[in-house]
Amino acid sequence: MSNLITNYNLVYKGSELGEIKDLIDELKNKQYTFTIIPEEIIYMNNGIKYYYIEAESKDSKVLINSYGSEAEELFKQVHERSFFGN
């Protein structure tokens, strides 16, 4: 695997939450394997919700960090679509 790492930071900006679903679909379509999927949303010391996932393909690794409502949506998309064990 190369050292190509892409880090997506999803920060609340009033964006369409459907963009998160589209991002997850794109990763799946490009044959990424989800390697880290925490089972719970994390609450940071300041009370803001935080969630992340990690996905790998044969050529790259993707880290997706999300905060606030985006953290909730990322969690929902990943868990509803049963990516565990992938």
matplotlib code that plots the C-alpha trace (Angstrom):
import matplotlib.pyplot as plt

x = [0.0, 1.2, 1.4, -1.5, -3.8, -6.8, -8.3, -11.9, -13.1, -16.9, -17.6, -21.1, -21.7, -25.4, -24.6, -26.8, -26.5, -27.0, -23.4, -22.3, -24.3, -22.8, -19.3, -19.9, -21.4, -18.4, -16.0, -17.9, -18.1, -14.3, -13.8, -12.7, -12.7, -13.8, -11.1, -12.1, -15.7, -16.2, -19.4, -20.3, -20.2, -17.6, -18.3, -15.3, -14.4, -16.3, -19.4, -19.3, -20.1, -17.2, -17.2, -14.6, -14.1, -11.1, -11.2, -8.5, -8.1, -5.0, -3.7, -4.8, -6.3, -9.1, -9.8, -13.2, -13.7, -17.1, -18.4, -21.9, -24.8, -22.4, -21.1, -24.6, -25.2, -21.9, -22.6, -26.1, -25.0, -22.2, -24.3, -27.5, -25.8, -24.0, -20.4, -19.3, -17.1, -16.3]
y = [0.0, 3.5, 6.2, 8.1, 9.1, 11.3, 12.9, 14.1, 16.5, 16.9, 20.0, 21.3, 24.0, 23.6, 21.2, 18.5, 15.4, 13.3, 14.2, 11.8, 9.0, 9.9, 9.8, 6.4, 5.1, 6.3, 4.6, 1.3, 1.6, 2.1, -1.2, 0.4, -1.8, -0.2, -1.1, 1.1, 1.6, 2.6, 1.3, 4.6, 8.3, 10.0, 13.1, 15.4, 17.3, 20.4, 18.3, 18.2, 14.9, 13.3, 10.2, 8.8, 5.8, 4.5, 2.8, 1.3, 0.2, -1.4, 2.0, 4.4, 5.0, 7.3, 8.8, 10.5, 12.8, 14.2, 16.5, 17.5, 16.5, 15.2, 12.7, 11.5, 11.1, 9.3, 6.9, 6.3, 5.6, 3.3, 1.3, 1.1, -0.2, -3.0, -2.3, -4.3, -7.2, -5.6]
z = [0.0, -0.8, 1.7, 0.2, 3.0, 2.5, 5.6, 5.3, 8.0, 8.1, 10.1, 10.6, 8.0, 7.3, 4.4, 3.1, 5.3, 2.1, 1.2, 3.9, 2.4, -1.0, 0.4, 2.0, -1.3, -3.2, -0.9, -1.2, -5.0, -5.1, -3.2, 0.1, 3.2, 6.4, 8.9, 11.9, 12.8, 16.5, 18.1, 19.7, 19.1, 21.3, 23.3, 23.5, 26.7, 25.4, 24.8, 21.0, 19.4, 17.4, 15.2, 12.8, 10.5, 8.6, 5.2, 3.0, -0.5, -2.1, -2.9, -0.2, 3.2, 4.1, 7.5, 8.0, 11.0, 11.8, 14.4, 15.7, 13.5, 10.9, 13.5, 14.1, 10.4, 9.7, 12.6, 11.3, 7.7, 8.8, 11.3, 9.3, 6.3, 8.2, 7.3, 10.3, 9.3, 6.0]

ax = plt.figure().add_subplot(projection="3d")
ax.plot(x, y, z, "-o")
ax.set_aspect("equal")
plt.show()
